[in-house]
Amino acid sequence: MSHDLLVATRTRPAFAAIEAFAQASGIVLRESSGAPSATNRLVTRVDDGRERVIDIDEPVRIEADDLPDDLVGVVTRPAWLTEIHLPGGYDEATDRWALELAVYLARDGDGAVFDPQLDQIAWPPGVTPRRRGATDERIRTLELDWYIPANRQPRDAADRFLNAVARDFAAAAPTRFGSFEPLQERLDRDGPGAFSEAWQAQADDEVGGMLFWSARSPGLHGSVSFPGRHADASGAVVRLTTSIDARPLYRRPEACEAAVDLFAAVAEDLHVMYAAGCVLRDAIMRRGKVAYDADSELGPLPRNRSWVGLPALPTWLAWFGDPYRDLVASRLDPGMITERPSGLLVRCGRQPMDADGLRGVFPDLPAELLATRRPGSSVEPSTRITITSGPPSRPAATIPALD
């Protein structure tokens, strides 16, 4: 098991500081061959013929919300985070130099060192642990999920998404975004073009990439995942998600209507096959950010990168585009339906409703269209549904549904 050290700094430490540390300390360090990537270094200390290898990540941009409370209380305006990993754990006698290296980087970048294993500041000494004044709060979230057949995702999907969010629910717009945490790019600094480029880079990934973002309250976060360039076209889907703090939606009808407008607008603009709006309970609000544990609801929606059919459990909002529109229309209560040019919007109540409130309210959908898992076996498609890939004159691709 790796032992980790976090170095949070105001200025960006340079990898050249590692060599400077070795010279100042009188120890022999060398960079190991075969480093995993250009964003980190494997550094080896040679001592009487013995070698010890540690992994040092390249500094990444951060904001105060990315850090443990204690680090925020010590480092003024933190901007960079460097992580040091010691495979196999930390030995006080033989690995002290790794901690000293972390301290050196912290000095170089005007920062501090945090030990996550001990949950305390490792340097500078004499720091009084910061009191945790705020308590965690259990909240409800509204999860909006859109499923787009990969073969009909618009090339300008990212721009369309940003435009819909800006028009209908600006708080859900990305603030920070990236393919890993801490998120490295900002919409206000890098611009919508950078977001679109990041979206497309993940869409073009050979094995399927993901892009993540944070939002401002009552928006929480979002993501988009892609099946990969060589995925089976018969079932490959792009999944787009946005999470919203549901509490204001109960208090402010206009906020609730804006969330529904966003849900429908994205579904129309991005050629969505199916979408759902689910109320999930018991997410944890902590320091303005949402977290989850074993008591948090996960929701009924499929998370596969291949389409496996409609969820069997009810949702507060649903969108049925091509081809589901015609297949489910006869099962839907006309009083719940809003017909749109490219699909049917189903809304089960004026305010967001959780799974308990939806019992007996959401219509029964055709069983052959639902995703199910047979006990002791993997999910396999049985019924196939034809999805037109573009204009009707083009060949059709197929999306499997399950029995």
Buried (B, 14 or more C-beta within 10 A) or exposed (E): EBBBBBBBBEEBBBBEBBBEBBEEBEBEBEEEEEBEEEEBBBBBBEEEEEEBEBBBBBBBBBBBEBBBBBBBBBBEEBBBBBBBBBEEEBEEEEBEBBBBBBBBBBBBBBBBBBBEEEEEBBBEEEBEEBEEEEEEEEBBBBBBBBBBBBBBBEEBBBBBBBBBBEEBBEBBBBBBBBBEEBBBBBBEEBEBEBBBBBBBEBBEBEEBBBBBBBBEEBBBBBBBBBBBBEBEBBBBBBBBBBBBBBBBBEEEEEBBBBBBBBBBBBBBBBBBBBBBBBBBBBBBBEEEEBEEEEEBBEBBBBEBBBBBBBBBBBBBBBBBBBBBBEBBEEEBEEEBBEEBEBBBBBBBEEEBBBBEBBEEEBBEBBEEBBBEEEEEEEBEBEBEBEBBBEEEEEEEBBBBBBB
